[in-house]
């Protein structure tokens, strides 16, 4: 995945109208599934400070069985 393809600017927030938000949705609807998944993975990796090669820390997840009572 090309990390230079997408860029997150965390220096500002903005408000948008419903028309602008609808235009944003239409923008992503015109992208292919692979393009949308790549963009989502890029955002998630930036939020958590990981890379696509980073393994999932499975020690955080716990499992337990429910009683059938």
C-alpha positions in Angstrom: 0.0 0.0 0.0 1.4 3.4 -0.9 1.4 5.6 2.2 1.9 8.7 0.2 -1.4 8.3 -1.7 -3.5 9.4 1.3 -2.8 12.2 3.8 -4.6 13.0 7.0 -4.5 16.7 8.1 -5.2 16.7 11.8 -4.6 20.4 12.3 -8.2 21.5 11.8 -11.8 20.5 11.9 -14.6 21.8 9.8 -18.3 21.9 9.6 -20.1 21.0 6.4 -23.6 21.4 5.1 -25.8 18.4 4.2 -25.1 19.0 0.5 -21.4 18.9 1.1 -21.7 15.7 3.2 -23.8 14.1 0.5 -21.2 15.0 -2.2 -18.5 13.4 0.0 -20.6 10.1 0.1 -21.0 10.2 -3.7 -17.3 10.6 -4.0 -16.6 7.4 -2.1 -19.5 5.5 -3.8 -17.7 6.1 -7.2 -14.5 4.4 -5.9 -13.9 0.7 -6.3 -14.1 -1.6 -3.3 -10.4 -2.0 -3.2 -9.8 1.8 -3.2 -12.2 2.2 -0.3 -10.7 -0.7 1.7 -7.2 0.7 1.1 -8.3 4.2 2.3 -9.9 2.6 5.4 -6.8 0.6 6.2 -4.7 3.7 5.8 -6.9 5.7 8.2 -7.0 2.8 10.8 -3.2 2.3 10.6 -2.7 6.1 11.2 -5.1 6.2 14.1 -3.5 3.3 15.9 0.1 4.0 14.7 0.5 0.6 13.1 1.6 -0.6 9.7 0.0 -3.3 7.5 2.8 -5.7 8.6 2.0 -5.1 12.4 0.6 -8.2 14.0 -2.6 -8.0 16.0 -2.0 -8.0 19.8 -4.3 -10.9 20.8 -3.4 -10.6 24.5 -6.0 -7.8 24.7 -8.9 -10.0 23.7 -10.4 -12.4 26.2 -12.8 -15.2 25.6 -15.2 -16.9 28.0 -17.9 -19.5 27.7 -21.4 -18.6 28.5 -23.2 -21.0 30.8 -26.2 -22.8 29.2 -28.3 -22.4 32.4 
